[in-house]
Amino acid sequence: MFLNPDYRVLVYKTLPASGSGFGVGDLLVEYDKVMNIGYARYLSDPGEAFWTVIQDDPKIGPSLRGYTGTAHVKILRNGEVVWRGILSEFEANRDDVVFYAYGYESLLYRLLSQWNMTWKEEQIDTIVTDLWTRAKTTLTYSKVGFVTTGTIEAPVTTSGGATAIELPSYKLYYKRILFSFQELVALGTSDTTNIVYFEIDYPQSATNNAATFNFWKNRSDLTTTVHEYGYNADGFFDRYVPILGRNDILGVGSGAQSQLYRYRQQTAATSAGYELFGREQEPIYLSWVRDQADLQRVTKLRAKRALRADVDLILRMRANEIIPFGATGASYRLGDRVRVRAELGITSIDKDMLVVGQQVWALRGHERVYPMYQERNPA
């Protein structure tokens, strides 16, 4: 247990596009007494935040309305930045105002690729670099102009390997760059156990306004952290859906010269095999594959993923029990693996799981952390 953390919300004006790329400007308002506050970060997805202020707070004023949609937001926990994003909307009644903000990754949702952007025989990091350059520089007055380019790595073909994945063909037609990055994360993961993800990261310092775009090929550690219901967690949500699983995958793919490839991947044994469940079939159709080996690789990958049944797991940690990711002293970060245990009635979980998200809620001095988990990519 630790002492109740101190939370503050800082809202900043936005610098002009020309020369500053919509970066962080002067401090507009600071809220040091909020009724409640919540924030979340997710793997390869925009985070969100909210906080509530009473309507007659003198720090609100009608002028704040005009900054909604443009102002920068920093959430500080014990003086350290744990969340940043853009002030996006509010809901108000005669008593309270609830402000909402979205993480910087959300800015990529409103930026599009060109029509018929095409890459042939290119590595994934090359495509990511081209799209990020378009988002940051090519598109005039893009709101991510203030974000610097950090590390962009090339996902590899085998777990921990060195051979970069090369896509035979990749095309985009006015696609949201956010969705393209998410798709490239999925393609980069391929049939490896590497944890591929992208982020717009920022320092913990409240006075440092830097923000950095990164695309990681395998940024994940197996930690010694244990999250356990009945120990440091007092609640959980467990969704176990074996009915969504498949144990007989039939893959079909088109080749470069009108060839048609077929491959079947079956799982007869194990607890998800058809000897126990019967046949659970699913077709997959690929519009373009390099050769039979390429189709076989993808079909095997889909078959492994189709056997996973723990699709959604959230633990509610005890109040003020663990330090959330992003703060000094946290024992894990997004993309890491922790030991998760939850034994109660029908729920029976005891395994290493991937941290794919984190929600934090602070109310009246009590802080609750809700880590979100999924099974790691299949080996």
N, C-alpha and C positions, 0 to 999 in steps of 0.2 A: 504493500500500500504506500501511496505517496500523498503529500499534502495537495489540497485542492488547487489545480492550476489556475493561473490568471489569464483570461482571454481578453483581447482587444481587437477591434476591427478598424482598419485604416482605409480611407477612400481617397484616391488621388485623381487630380485632373489628368487629362491625356494631352501629351505634347502634340504639336502639329505634325502632319504627315511628312511635309517637306523637311528633309534633313534629320528628322527624329523618328520617323516611322511609327507614330502613335505610341511612343514609349511613355514611361511613368513621369508625370509632371509634379507640380506642387501639391502638397497635402491639402485636401479639401475639407475633410472632417475626420475626427477620431471618436469612436464610440468605446469608452472604457467601462460602461455599465450597460450590458445588453441582457434582456430577459432570458433568452436562450439562444444557442448558436449550434449549428451543425455544419459539417463539411465532409467531403468524400473525394477520394482519388481512385481511379480505376486503371487497370492495365490496358494500354492502347485505346483509351476512350476518354472523353471529356469528363472531368469531375464537376461537382456542384457544391454550393454552399448557401446557407441562409442564416439570418439573424433577425431578432425581433426587437423593436424599439417602440416606446410609447409615443403616441401621436403628438403630445405637447412637449416632446423633447426639443429644447431650443436649438439643437444641432441639426434638426431636419430642415425646416424651412422650405418654401415652395421652389427655391432655386435648385435644390437637389434633384428635383424631378427632371430637369433638363440634362443631367449627367447620366441618367439611366441609359444603358446601352453603349456607353463610351468609357466611363471612369474605370480605373484600375482598383482592385481590392486586394488588400493583404490581411490575412488573419494571423495574429500573433498569439503564441502560447508561451507564457513565461518569457516574453521578450523575443522569442524566435519565430520566424516566419514558417508556418506549417502548411499554408495554402495561399495560392494567388490565382486571380482570374479577372473577369470583366463583370462589372455591375450590369445586370441584365433586365431586371423587372422588379416590381413590388406589388404587394396586395395591402390595401389599407381599409380600416373601418374607423369608427369614431374613437376607438381606444388605442389600437396598435397599428404598426406598420411592419410587415414582413418583407425584408429585402432578399433578393435571390441573385446569385452570381454563378457564372460558369467558368470552368478552367480554360486556360489559354488554348488547349487543343480544340475547343469548340470553334475557334476562329477559322479553322481549316474546313469546317462544314460549309461555309459560304464562299469558298474559293474553288473554282472548277478547273479541270484540265482543258486543254484545247480540243478541238474536234479532230479525231483520228490521230492522236499521238501514238506513235508506233515505235517499238523497240524490237529488234531481232537479234537473237544470240547475245543477250546482254545479262550481266549480273544484276541481282536485285538492288544492290547498293547504288548502282548507276542510275537505275530508274528512280529510286528514292531521292537521290541527289538532284536529278532533273526536275522532279515534281516540287521538291522543297525550294529550289532556286526560283521556280515559277511563282510559288506562293509568297516567298519573301521579297523577291526583287523584280521579276518580270511583270507581275500584275501591279499596275500603278495604284498607289494608295492602299495596298494590302495592309491589314491591321497587324500582321505578324512581321512587319518590317523592322521592328525593334528587337526581335529575337535573333540571337547570334546562331551561327551554324557550329554545332559541336561535333560529336563523333557519329559517323555514319558507317556502319560495318556491313560486310558482305556475309549473309547467312550461308552456311555450309551444308554439304550433302549428307554428311554423317555426323553423329553425335560427337562433339569435340573435335571434328575433323578440320582439314585445312582447304579442301577443295570447294570453291564457291559454287553455289547453285546458279546455273545459267538458264534463263527462260528462253525457249526457242522463239516465242512470239508473245508480245503483250501489247494490247491496244486499248485506248481510252477514247470515249466520245462524250465530252462535257460531263465527266464524272466528278463528283465531289472529291477533293484531294484527301479529305479525312477518310472517306471510304476506300480510296485507293491505297493509302497507307495501311489500313486495316487488312485489306486483301493481300498486300505484299507481306505483312506479318504472317498471315496464314500460309502463303506460299513458301515463305522462308522457313517456317517451322518444318514443313515437308514431313518426312518420316523419321525425323530426329527427335531426340529428347531435349534439344536445346530450347531455351526460353527466349523467343524473339519478341521484341516489343519496341515501341517508339514513345517518346515523351517530350514535353516542353518543361524542362526542369528549372529550378531557381535556387539561389542560396538561402541559408537560414537568416542571414543578417537583415535586419529591418531597414538598414540604410543602403543596401546594395540592390539596385533595380535591374540587374542583369537577368536575362532569361535565355535558355539554351535549348535548341532542338537536338535530340539524340535518337539514333536508330541502332539498337543493340542486337547483335547476333546470338548472344547467349549470356545475359547478365543475370545469373541466378546462383544462389548459394544454398546448400543444405545446412540449415542452422541447427543449433541445439535447443531452440525454443520449443516449448510444449504449451499448447492451448488445450485445456481439458475441462470439460463440463464437470462440475462438482469440485473443481480445484480453483482455477482462476477465472472460470466462466460459470455464470448462473442461469444461462438460457441458450437455446439454439434453435435454428430452423434447418430442417433436413428434408431434402426432396430426393427421393430414391425412385427412379423411373426405369426399371428394366424393360417395360413394354416398348420404350423407344429404341431399344437395342435391336441389332440385326446380326445374324450369324451366317448369312449366305449372301455375299455381295457379287453381283454380276456386272462387270465393267465393260463398256463399249467406248471406243475412241476412234476418231477419224485421223488418218495420216496425211502427210503433206501432198501425196500424189493420189488422192482418192482411195487409199487403202482403208480397210475397216478392220480394226483389231478387237479381239474379245479376250477376256480373262475372268476366271471365277475364283474367288477366295472364300473357302468354307471353314467354319469352326465347328467341329463335331464334339470335341471333348470340352472340359472345363465347365464351370458353373453357368456359363452363358451359352454353351454349345447346343446344337440342335438335338443331341441325344437326350437332353433334359427339357428343353423348351419346345422342341419341334422346329421345323424350318421357319425362320423369320427372314424373308428375302427382301432385297432392295436393289434396283438397277441404278447405275450411275452412268451418265452420258457425258463424254468429254469432246468438245468441239474440235480440239487439236491436240495430238500427242506426237512425240518424236518417233517412237517405234513401239514394238511390243513390250520391251523392257520398261519403258516409261509408263505405259498403261498398267503394267503389273505393279510397279512401285506405288502408284497412286491408289490402286484398288486395295492393296495390302494395307496402306495407311488408313483408308476409310474403314476397312474391316476392323482394324485395331480400335479405332475411335468408336466404332459402333457398339463395342462391347462394354463401354463405360456406362454405369448406372447411377453413380453419385453425381447428379447434374447441378446441384445447388446446395451449398452448405454455408451457413452463417452462425458464428458463435457470438453470444452477447457476453462480453467480459464483465467481470464485477466492476463496480464503480471505483475509479481511481486505482485500478489494479495493475494495468500495464501502460507503458508509454506508447502513444501512437506513432506509426511510421511518419517520418519527417521531423520529429523532435529529437534532441540530443538524448541518448540513452536508450533509444528504441532497439529492440533485439532482432528486428527483421525489416525488410523493405518490400515494396512491390516486386513480384517476380521471384522472391525467395520461397523456399519450402520449409514448412514447420511441421512438427508432429501434432496431429489433431486427434483428440480422443473424446468420444461422446458415447457413453453406454447408458441407455435407459430404455427399457421396454423393447420396442421394435428397432430402435436406433442402435447400431453397433458399428462404430467407426474407430479404428486405431491404425493410422497410417500417415506417411508423409504426404502433405498436400501443398499445392501451389497457392500462394496468396495472390489473388487477382483483383482485390479491391479492399477498401477500408472506409467505413463510415464512422464518424465521431460525433457525439452529441454531448454538449455541456449545458447543464441546467442547475442553477442555484449552487454553484461550486462543485457539483458532482460531474465527473466526466466518464462517459461510457464509450468504449471502443467496440466496433462490430467488424472484425475481420471477415472477409469473404474468400472462400476456397473453391478450387476445382482440382480434379485429379490431374497429375502431370501428363504431358504428352506421352503417348505410348512408346515403349522402347521398340 
